[in-house]
Amino acid sequence: MPKKHIVKLTQEQHQELLEIVKKGKATARTIRRAHTLLMASSGKTDEEIAKILHISVATVERTRKQFVQENLNNTLTERSRPGKPRKLIGKVEAFLIATTCSQPPTGHQRWTLQLLADKLISVEMVDSISADTVGRALKKTNLNLGSKNNDAYRK
């Protein structure tokens, strides 16, 4: 079956990729993509490239496809990865801080991270949240909850 995405490099593109590979100053992913494109333009199969570079055939196919559909620069550079959106922003974070500074529930001497997480869920500020996430949010605020042995620093 013929390849859908044939890599045809211009002389300038070929030279640019060779420089990236020879200098070795770029990120490992950039160098691996440069190697992939050079091998693909020289006629190697995806399976051969994958075996030589110790990557999956799907990675070779994606690199080849991106080069054909976009351009060399987009193929070599890393796309930003936004990650998962934060749960504790704005009013939710303010509520967490206010709750932390308030009196703990009856039967408890102080707020624990798990109690704070449960409180956020019970008042429907968030659908779900872990005690670790609460701890990271409080750590960023530099809120002094007492000594490091304080229960609020533990689960």
C-alpha positions, 0 to 999 in steps of 0.5 A, spaced: 500 500 500 503 506 498 504 511 503 499 517 504 504 522 506 510 522 502 516 526 505 519 530 500 525 535 502 527 541 499 535 542 499 534 547 504 530 543 509 535 537 508 541 541 510 537 544 516 535 537 518 542 535 517 545 541 522 540 539 527 542 532 527 550 534 527 550 539 532 546 535 537 544 542 541 536 541 540 532 537 544 531 530 544 525 530 541 527 535 535 533 531 533 529 524 533 523 528 529 529 531 524 532 523 524 525 521 522 524 526 516 531 525 513 530 517 513 523 518 510 525 522 505 531 517 503 526 512 502 526 508 508 519 505 511 516 507 517 518 500 520 525 501 519 525 508 521 521 506 528 526 500 529 532 504 528 530 510 532 527 506 537 520 509 537 513 506 535 511 506 527 505 511 529 510 516 531 513 515 525 507 516 521 504 522 525 511 526 524 510 524 517 503 526 516 505 533 520 510 535 515 506 534 509 500 537 512 503 543 516 511 545 515 518 543 517 518 548 523 511 546 526 513 539 525 520 540 529 517 544 535 514 542 541 506 544 541 504 547 548 501 542 553 496 546 557 494 540 562 488 540 566 485 546 568 485 548 575 480 546 580 481 552 585 481 558 582 477 565 584 472 564 589 473 557 590 480 558 592 478 564 597 473 560 600 478 555 601 482 560 605 477 563 609 474 556 611 482 554 613 482 560 617 475 559 620 473 554 626 474 547 625 468 542 625 465 540 632 469 534 634 476 536 631 481 540 633 483 543 627 482 543 619 485 537 616 487 537 608 481 531 607 476 535 612 477 541 607 477 537 601 470 534 604 468 541 605 469 544 598 465 538 596 459 538 601 458 546 599 458 544 592 464 548 590 467 542 586 465 536 584 471 532 586 478 534 589 483 530 593 487 532 599 493 533 595 490 538 591 488 542 597 495 542 600 498 544 594 493 550 593 494 552 601 502 551 600 502 556 594 498 561 598 504 561 604 498 560 609 501 559 616 497 554 619 502 553 625 508 548 625 510 543 620 507 538 624 500 541 624 495 536 622 493 540 616 499 538 612 497 531 613 492 527 609 
